[in-house]
Amino acid sequence: MKVIICGAGQVGWQIARQLAGEKNDVTIVDINAELVRRATETLDVQGVVGFASHPDVLEKAGARDADMVIAATHSDEVNMVTCQIAQAAFNVTRRIARIRAQSYLETGYSDLYNTDRLAIDVIISPELEVAEAALQRLAAPETFDTEVFMQGRAQLLGLQLSAECPVLNTPLRQLNDLFPTLRAIVVGVRREGRLFAPDPNDQLLEEDQIYLFTHAGDVPRSLEIFGKKSHKQERVVIIGGGNVGLTVARVLEARSGRVRVRMIEKDRATAETAADALSRTIVLNGDGMNMDLLAEAGVGRADAVLAVTDDDKTNLLVAVRAKQAGCPLTIALVNDPTLAPLMAPLDIDAYINPRATTVSSILRHIRHGRVRAVYSIGDGEAEMIEAQVLSTSPISGRLIREIAFPEGVLVGGVMKGDRVLKPEPAMRIEPGDVVAIFALTKDIPEVERLFQVSIDFF
């Protein structure tokens, strides 16, 4: 597949790394020559310096025979025009645009984005994706990562194991004997910085970070088995009243269970906009770093503090101060992935990586075959892939134990009809089944091959 990626920032670079690693023909375009140079020197991609929306720049990037354009520059308008030029001038088959301004995404204007007008096939909104990730973290406060699959019937949970975990030093194969009705599989383990798909004889150790794929109905039991306690969220403090904070507050207000929300926003105009848009949330105008203001917002009595300003360091420090004040759950928005190792030493419970959520959204729309969902794990180290089995797939009609999955691949769950089942060696994979697969990045091309005979991108 030939792909043009417009924008060599964090999102564009990560998408380029993923696609180039899977032997796709990738060209990256950016006005910043240094970013283009970095991409071409570190990745197996071609680079073009220039405005992505200019026809001559797109032509130089190979738009005449490109299969897809991904417009992920920092400008919504450039992204929209790029898609329009790609369709009108070069008839590019697939066009994806990252759009951040919420006014473009209002329901009343959704018909703008079609082939006859703005020519955008898929819109990715980072703020909405991040807000959804934040809500998932609040819904599962014992996890450091979470994502839903199979139409909400299954979940991927990231758990940090402590000394209180009852199943430490227990071979994973024995968990089936201890909990025969538990519909959950440990699909990934990160130990001493290395992520791997565990073997049935592997044991879990204290300080391991595990990825657990579980039936949605078994989430509470799974958390208990791995030493985590459930906490009801009744008081939430949000630091940052921009699009992310505002979206989270709106959803919390709409929930049937009464959640008391307080918000702190430094910019007065933004705070006033948030206050006008919300009905039950108390909005305080001021610096979230101010201890007196944090005390006024009640962080010491809050069940959770969500720091989602546009400054990583502010989010981290606010989370630390909230934790010191007695808040049991702190979640920070962190754009810079190099800051992730600081989470544990700073005692921050979870973080949200906007790049990872955006990358996952884009990957969902460019995978082979009938891939229904993709979630990027860690710094692009692995993916959780949900795909429907075609009748032509090499795995169709075969027992799971007969399928030669790579060492870095594990089946997390199988959905037959509307039932999510725990995978067993003797289970037969049938056409139409939906399978959730954990795969290290290097093994993704083989997973795609197993799900189809011929490559069919669109």
ChimeraX attribute file (.defattr): number of C-alpha atoms within 10 A of each C-alpha:
attribute: neighborCount
match mode: 1-to-1
recipient: residues
	/A:1	16
	/A:2	17
	/A:3	25
	/A:4	28
	/A:5	26
	/A:6	30
	/A:7	25
	/A:8	27
	/A:9	17
	/A:10	19
	/A:11	21
	/A:12	24
	/A:13	22
	/A:14	19
	/A:15	25
	/A:16	25
	/A:17	18
	/A:18	20
	/A:19	20
	/A:20	17
	/A:21	18
	/A:22	16
	/A:23	13
	/A:24	15
	/A:25	18
	/A:26	25
	/A:27	27
	/A:28	28
	/A:29	30
	/A:30	24
	/A:31	16
	/A:32	15
	/A:33	15
	/A:34	12
	/A:35	20
	/A:36	24
	/A:37	18
	/A:38	13
	/A:39	24
	/A:40	16
	/A:41	12
	/A:42	10
	/A:43	16
	/A:44	18
	/A:45	21
	/A:46	17
	/A:47	24
	/A:48	23
	/A:49	18
	/A:50	19
	/A:51	19
	/A:52	30
	/A:53	21
	/A:54	14
	/A:55	16
	/A:56	13
	/A:57	17
	/A:58	26
	/A:59	16
	/A:60	15
	/A:61	25
	/A:62	18
	/A:63	25
	/A:64	14
	/A:65	15
	/A:66	23
	/A:67	19
	/A:68	24
	/A:69	27
	/A:70	24
	/A:71	30
	/A:72	31
	/A:73	26
	/A:74	15
	/A:75	14
	/A:76	17
	/A:77	14
	/A:78	21
	/A:79	25
	/A:80	24
	/A:81	19
	/A:82	30
	/A:83	28
	/A:84	23
	/A:85	20
	/A:86	28
	/A:87	21
	/A:88	14
	/A:89	14
	/A:90	17
	/A:91	18
	/A:92	21
	/A:93	14
	/A:94	22
	/A:95	25
	/A:96	24
	/A:97	27
	/A:98	25
	/A:99	24
	/A:100	18
	/A:101	15
	/A:102	11
	/A:103	10
	/A:104	14
	/A:105	15
	/A:106	9
	/A:107	8
	/A:108	9
	/A:109	10
	/A:110	10
	/A:111	10
	/A:112	14
	/A:113	17
	/A:114	13
	/A:115	14
	/A:116	12
	/A:117	10
	/A:118	18
	/A:119	23
	/A:120	26
	/A:121	15
	/A:122	17
	/A:123	18
	/A:124	18
	/A:125	18
	/A:126	22
	/A:127	22
	/A:128	18
	/A:129	18
	/A:130	25
	/A:131	23
	/A:132	18
	/A:133	23
	/A:134	27
	/A:135	18
	/A:136	16
	/A:137	25
	/A:138	25
	/A:139	15
	/A:140	21
	/A:141	25
	/A:142	22
	/A:143	22
	/A:144	21
	/A:145	24
	/A:146	25
	/A:147	19
	/A:148	19
	/A:149	22
	/A:150	22
	/A:151	10
	/A:152	10
	/A:153	15
	/A:154	26
	/A:155	23
	/A:156	26
	/A:157	24
	/A:158	23
	/A:159	22
	/A:160	23
	/A:161	20
	/A:162	16
	/A:163	11
	/A:164	11
	/A:165	18
	/A:166	14
	/A:167	20
	/A:168	18
	/A:169	12
	/A:170	14
	/A:171	15
	/A:172	19
	/A:173	13
	/A:174	14
	/A:175	17
	/A:176	14
	/A:177	10
	/A:178	10
	/A:179	12
	/A:180	9
	/A:181	10
	/A:182	19
	/A:183	23
	/A:184	26
	/A:185	22
	/A:186	24
	/A:187	25
	/A:188	27
	/A:189	23
	/A:190	17
	/A:191	15
	/A:192	9
	/A:193	10
	/A:194	9
	/A:195	20
	/A:196	20
	/A:197	22
	/A:198	20
	/A:199	16
	/A:200	12
	/A:201	11
	/A:202	14
	/A:203	15
	/A:204	21
	/A:205	18
	/A:206	15
	/A:207	14
	/A:208	18
	/A:209	23
	/A:210	27
	/A:211	26
	/A:212	23
	/A:213	31
	/A:214	28
	/A:215	26
	/A:216	19
	/A:217	13
	/A:218	16
	/A:219	21
	/A:220	13
	/A:221	17
	/A:222	22
	/A:223	19
	/A:224	14
	/A:225	16
	/A:226	19
	/A:227	19
	/A:228	21
	/A:229	12
	/A:230	13
	/A:231	15
	/A:232	12
	/A:233	18
	/A:234	14
	/A:235	17
	/A:236	26
	/A:237	29
	/A:238	27
	/A:239	30
	/A:240	28
	/A:241	28
	/A:242	18
	/A:243	21
	/A:244	23
	/A:245	25
	/A:246	24
	/A:247	22
	/A:248	22
	/A:249	28
	/A:250	17
	/A:251	12
	/A:252	20
	/A:253	18
	/A:254	12
	/A:255	9
	/A:256	7
	/A:257	10
	/A:258	12
	/A:259	18
	/A:260	17
	/A:261	23
	/A:262	22
	/A:263	28
	/A:264	25
	/A:265	23
	/A:266	17
	/A:267	14
	/A:268	12
	/A:269	11
	/A:270	17
	/A:271	22
	/A:272	15
	/A:273	14
	/A:274	25
	/A:275	19
	/A:276	10
	/A:277	14
	/A:278	15
	/A:279	12
	/A:280	16
	/A:281	22
	/A:282	15
	/A:283	24
	/A:284	22
	/A:285	19
	/A:286	17
	/A:287	18
	/A:288	26
	/A:289	18
	/A:290	12
	/A:291	15
	/A:292	11
	/A:293	16
	/A:294	23
	/A:295	13
	/A:296	12
	/A:297	23
	/A:298	19
	/A:299	28
	/A:300	19
	/A:301	16
	/A:302	23
	/A:303	21
	/A:304	27
	/A:305	28
	/A:306	28
	/A:307	32
	/A:308	28
	/A:309	24
	/A:310	14
	/A:311	14
	/A:312	17
	/A:313	16
	/A:314	20
	/A:315	24
	/A:316	24
	/A:317	17
	/A:318	26
	/A:319	33
	/A:320	20
	/A:321	20
	/A:322	29
	/A:323	21
	/A:324	13
	/A:325	17
	/A:326	13
	/A:327	21
	/A:328	19
	/A:329	24
	/A:330	29
	/A:331	27
	/A:332	28
	/A:333	25
	/A:334	26
	/A:335	19
	/A:336	14
	/A:337	15
	/A:338	9
	/A:339	12
	/A:340	16
	/A:341	10
	/A:342	11
	/A:343	19
	/A:344	11
	/A:345	7
	/A:346	14
	/A:347	14
	/A:348	21
	/A:349	22
	/A:350	26
	/A:351	25
	/A:352	23
	/A:353	19
	/A:354	22
	/A:355	24
	/A:356	25
	/A:357	25
	/A:358	26
	/A:359	23
	/A:360	21
	/A:361	21
	/A:362	23
	/A:363	21
	/A:364	18
	/A:365	18
	/A:366	19
	/A:367	20
	/A:368	19
	/A:369	21
	/A:370	19
	/A:371	21
	/A:372	18
	/A:373	21
	/A:374	25
	/A:375	26
	/A:376	22
	/A:377	23
	/A:378	15
	/A:379	13
	/A:380	17
	/A:381	15
	/A:382	23
	/A:383	22
	/A:384	28
	/A:385	25
	/A:386	24
	/A:387	24
	/A:388	21
	/A:389	24
	/A:390	19
	/A:391	16
	/A:392	14
	/A:393	19
	/A:394	15
	/A:395	24
	/A:396	21
	/A:397	15
	/A:398	14
	/A:399	15
	/A:400	18
	/A:401	12
	/A:402	12
	/A:403	14
	/A:404	10
	/A:405	17
	/A:406	15
	/A:407	13
	/A:408	20
	/A:409	26
	/A:410	22
	/A:411	21
	/A:412	28
	/A:413	28
	/A:414	25
	/A:415	21
	/A:416	15
	/A:417	9
	/A:418	11
	/A:419	11
	/A:420	20
	/A:421	18
	/A:422	19
	/A:423	21
	/A:424	13
	/A:425	10
	/A:426	11
	/A:427	16
	/A:428	18
	/A:429	21
	/A:430	18
	/A:431	16
	/A:432	16
	/A:433	20
	/A:434	24
	/A:435	24
	/A:436	27
	/A:437	22
	/A:438	29
	/A:439	29
	/A:440	23
	/A:441	18
	/A:442	16
	/A:443	18
	/A:444	23
	/A:445	14
	/A:446	14
	/A:447	18
	/A:448	20
	/A:449	16
	/A:450	18
	/A:451	24
	/A:452	21
	/A:453	15
	/A:454	12
	/A:455	13
	/A:456	11
	/A:457	14
	/A:458	13
